[in-house]
């Protein structure tokens, strides 16, 4: 006698936590022009990474936000200095 395979009960979808709720992502009210879409990778040693993490923690912000803020601040100062020097040379 040949046995037939047993029929399995249909699988029910598991309800995911927070189904139907907003689970995060970009808030719709933020300006599209402020969307960050470029990635900058920086290689560091383990010791340098720890220093950056501690500094970000002391600033009470994420590592990404802290590094971005410090880098942009320094870039803006450098650009302003170089442009001022260029303007003085042109006069």
C-alpha positions as a Markdown table, in Angstrom:
| # | Residue | x | y | z |
|---|---|---|---|---|
| 1 | Unk | 0.0 | 0.0 | 0.0 |
| 2 | Unk | 1.3 | 3.4 | -1.0 |
| 3 | Unk | 1.0 | 6.1 | 1.7 |
| 4 | Unk | -0.1 | 9.5 | 0.8 |
| 5 | Unk | 1.8 | 12.5 | 2.1 |
| 6 | Unk | 0.0 | 14.2 | 4.9 |
| 7 | Unk | -1.6 | 17.6 | 4.1 |
| 8 | Unk | -0.1 | 20.4 | 6.1 |
| 9 | Unk | -2.2 | 22.9 | 7.7 |
| 10 | Unk | -2.1 | 26.3 | 6.0 |
| 11 | Unk | 0.6 | 28.6 | 7.4 |
| 12 | Unk | -0.7 | 31.6 | 9.1 |
| 13 | Unk | 1.2 | 34.8 | 8.8 |
| 14 | Unk | 2.8 | 35.9 | 12.0 |
| 15 | Unk | 1.8 | 39.3 | 13.1 |
| 16 | Unk | 4.8 | 41.5 | 13.2 |
| 17 | Unk | 5.3 | 43.8 | 16.1 |
| 18 | Unk | 3.8 | 47.1 | 15.4 |
| 19 | Unk | 2.0 | 46.0 | 12.2 |
| 20 | Unk | 0.2 | 48.9 | 10.6 |
| 21 | Unk | 2.2 | 51.4 | 12.6 |
| 22 | Unk | 4.9 | 53.7 | 11.5 |
| 23 | Unk | 8.1 | 51.8 | 12.4 |
| 24 | Unk | 10.5 | 54.6 | 11.7 |
| 25 | Unk | 12.4 | 55.9 | 8.7 |
| 26 | Unk | 12.5 | 59.4 | 7.4 |
| 27 | Unk | 9.7 | 61.6 | 8.8 |
| 28 | Unk | 7.6 | 63.0 | 5.9 |
| 29 | Unk | 7.7 | 66.6 | 7.2 |
| 30 | Unk | 11.5 | 66.9 | 6.7 |
| 31 | Unk | 12.7 | 68.9 | 3.7 |
| 32 | Unk | 13.9 | 66.7 | 0.8 |
| 33 | Unk | 16.9 | 69.1 | 0.3 |
| 34 | Unk | 18.2 | 68.1 | 3.7 |
| 35 | Unk | 18.2 | 64.4 | 2.8 |
| 36 | Unk | 21.7 | 62.9 | 3.3 |
| 37 | Unk | 22.5 | 60.5 | 0.5 |
| 38 | Unk | 26.3 | 60.4 | 0.2 |
| 39 | Unk | 28.5 | 58.2 | 2.3 |
| 40 | Unk | 32.1 | 59.1 | 3.3 |
| 41 | Unk | 34.2 | 56.2 | 4.6 |
| 42 | Unk | 37.1 | 57.0 | 6.9 |
| 43 | Unk | 39.7 | 54.4 | 7.9 |
| 44 | Unk | 40.9 | 54.6 | 11.5 |
| 45 | Unk | 42.8 | 52.5 | 14.0 |
| 46 | Unk | 40.9 | 50.9 | 16.8 |
| 47 | Unk | 42.4 | 53.5 | 19.2 |
| 48 | Unk | 41.3 | 56.4 | 17.0 |
| 49 | Unk | 37.8 | 54.9 | 16.7 |
| 50 | Unk | 37.6 | 54.7 | 20.5 |
| 51 | Unk | 38.6 | 58.4 | 20.8 |
| 52 | Unk | 36.0 | 59.4 | 18.3 |
| 53 | Unk | 33.3 | 57.4 | 20.1 |
| 54 | Unk | 34.2 | 59.0 | 23.4 |
| 55 | Unk | 34.2 | 62.5 | 22.0 |
| 56 | Unk | 30.7 | 61.8 | 20.4 |
| 57 | Unk | 29.5 | 60.5 | 23.7 |
| 58 | Unk | 30.7 | 63.6 | 25.5 |
| 59 | Unk | 28.9 | 65.7 | 22.9 |
| 60 | Unk | 25.8 | 63.6 | 23.5 |
| 61 | Unk | 25.3 | 62.8 | 19.9 |
| 62 | Unk | 25.9 | 59.9 | 17.5 |
| 63 | Unk | 29.3 | 59.2 | 16.1 |
| 64 | Unk | 28.2 | 60.0 | 12.6 |
| 65 | Unk | 26.7 | 63.4 | 13.6 |
| 66 | Unk | 29.7 | 64.3 | 15.6 |
| 67 | Unk | 32.2 | 63.5 | 12.9 |
| 68 | Unk | 30.1 | 65.2 | 10.3 |
| 69 | Unk | 29.8 | 68.4 | 12.4 |
| 70 | Unk | 33.5 | 68.6 | 13.3 |
| 71 | Unk | 34.5 | 67.9 | 9.7 |
| 72 | Unk | 32.1 | 70.5 | 8.3 |
| 73 | Unk | 33.1 | 73.1 | 10.9 |
| 74 | Unk | 36.8 | 72.7 | 10.0 |
| 75 | Unk | 36.1 | 72.6 | 6.3 |
| 76 | Unk | 34.1 | 75.9 | 6.5 |
| 77 | Unk | 36.9 | 77.6 | 8.4 |
| 78 | Unk | 39.6 | 76.4 | 5.9 |
| 79 | Unk | 37.5 | 77.5 | 2.9 |
| 80 | Unk | 36.9 | 80.9 | 4.5 |
| 81 | Unk | 40.6 | 81.4 | 5.2 |
| 82 | Unk | 41.7 | 80.4 | 1.7 |
| 83 | Unk | 39.1 | 82.6 | 0.0 |
| 84 | Unk | 40.1 | 85.6 | 2.2 |
| 85 | Unk | 43.7 | 85.0 | 1.3 |
| 86 | Unk | 42.8 | 84.8 | -2.4 |
| 87 | Unk | 40.8 | 88.0 | -2.2 |
| 88 | Unk | 43.7 | 89.9 | -0.5 |
| 89 | Unk | 46.0 | 88.7 | -3.3 |
| 90 | Unk | 43.6 | 89.9 | -6.0 |
| 91 | Unk | 43.4 | 93.5 | -4.5 |
